[in-house]
Amino acid sequence: MLTGYSDILESLKPITLEEMESIRLMNRTDSKYLANEHQLSSLLEMARGEYMVQCIDGIRAGEYGTVYFDDADNTMYLNHHNGRLTRQKVRVRSYIDSNLDFFEIKLKNNHGRTKKKRIRLTSRDSYLEDGAAQFLRDNAMLDIPMEALSEKIQNHFQRITLVNNARTERLTIDRELSFHNFQSGIDRKMDNLVVIEVKRDGNTYSPIMDILRQLRIHPSGFSKYCIGMALTTPGIKRNMFNMRIRNIEKLTAI
């Protein structure tokens, strides 16, 4: 549980996973923001009374893990780095507290829309036995077969999910982010970084947008896969991410 503001989370009205799944944001816009732990504490305090917190089996800050795959040429990483509008990520997402694992394909089209397709796994490592290769063939945007992919990096983070009282937006707050690179063996922690993603129903009023402006937290693109690869893969092309990495280092050094 969070140190320093666990009481704030406990004071928020809970919303169940089943209730969260009933919230359909049909005309959705997504925006990401980067903050640090000090700003997060202020944000949660200011959001009190305006937002509910997702609660699963009494847990209000869940543990997540992700394993990302790519080919020998790091095609999916480089497509993102080089600004290709149509791209994909392939990963296994683990909901650690719930003991749930999914093989996922995250697709982004040239209109900026993101779709996620996934299948349930028996365990984190059972993706081949559970049909990941066929699922990839049926749903991938890129013609890269499963046998050409390998595990590149793993991340771990803690996630808080909030929804506003009007149920017209939800936001995820990821913290305590860490990476492990399977090939280089390099580990990297970003303990003071907070990644906020706001998902809104069109242009409806958003309390969190006012709060973010007051705290001077500005929109910023952020890919856990790409930043993790850039930080833990010696010699990889990363010039398009260097400015963002420097900004993150300044933000988290406060």
Salt bridges, closest charged atoms under 4 A:
GLU10 OE1 - ARG60 NE 3.96
ASP30 OD1 - ARG28 NE 2.93
GLU37 OE2 - ARG175 NE 3.04
GLU45 OE1 - ARG48 NH2 2.73
GLU63 OE1 - HIS156 NE2 3.16
GLU104 OE1 - ARG91 NE 2.72
GLU104 OE2 - ARG118 NH1 3.19
ASP125 OD1 - ARG124 NH2 2.63
GLU151 OE2 - ARG124 NH1 3.84
ASP174 OD1 - ARG159 NE 2.68
ASP174 OD2 - LYS224 NZ 2.76
GLU176 OE2 - ARG175 NH1 3.39
ASP187 OD1 - HIS180 ND1 2.60
ASP210 OD1 - ARG213 NH2 2.55
GLU249 OE2 - ARG188 NH2 3.84
